[in-house]
């Protein structure tokens, strides 16, 4: 089964990882923003990197 980019984008949008500003504010059609789950994931990756490379 081939996965297309539009399927990945739809999954990310439905799970609140990313969303387009144009859907919220009605302008800047090609601008994306991080959702709350992406922000948490990004913070966890950053903390794991710091723990591995700096603290250990």
C-alpha positions as CSV (number, residue, x, y, z in Angstrom):
1,X,0.0,0.0,0.0
2,X,1.5,3.3,-1.1
3,X,1.1,6.2,1.3
4,X,0.6,9.6,-0.3
5,X,1.6,12.9,1.2
6,X,-2.0,14.1,1.3
7,X,-2.8,11.1,3.6
8,X,0.0,12.0,5.9
9,X,-1.1,15.6,6.1
10,X,-4.7,14.6,6.7
11,X,-3.6,12.3,9.6
12,X,-1.4,15.0,11.2
13,X,-4.3,17.5,10.9
14,X,-6.9,15.1,12.3
15,X,-4.6,14.3,15.3
16,X,-3.8,18.0,16.0
17,X,-0.1,17.8,15.2
18,X,-0.2,20.5,12.6
19,X,-2.9,22.8,11.1
20,X,-3.0,25.5,8.4
21,X,-3.4,29.1,9.5
22,X,-5.8,29.7,6.7
23,X,-8.2,27.3,8.3
24,X,-8.2,29.3,11.5
25,X,-7.7,32.9,10.4
26,X,-8.6,32.8,6.7
27,X,-5.4,34.2,5.3
28,X,-1.7,33.1,4.8
29,X,-2.7,30.0,2.8
30,X,0.7,28.3,2.8
31,X,1.5,28.9,6.5
32,X,1.4,25.9,8.9
33,X,1.4,26.0,12.7
34,X,2.2,23.4,15.3
35,X,-0.7,21.8,17.2
36,X,-0.5,21.1,20.9
37,X,0.7,17.5,20.4
38,X,3.5,18.5,18.1
39,X,4.7,21.0,20.7
40,X,4.7,18.3,23.3
41,X,6.5,15.8,21.0
42,X,9.1,18.5,20.1
43,X,9.8,19.3,23.8
44,X,10.2,15.6,24.6
45,X,12.7,15.1,21.8
46,X,14.6,18.2,22.9
47,X,14.7,16.9,26.5
48,X,15.8,13.4,25.4
49,X,18.6,15.0,23.4
50,X,19.8,17.1,26.3
51,X,19.7,14.2,28.7
52,X,21.7,11.9,26.3
53,X,24.3,14.4,25.1
54,X,24.7,16.8,28.0
55,X,23.8,15.1,31.2
56,X,25.2,11.7,30.6
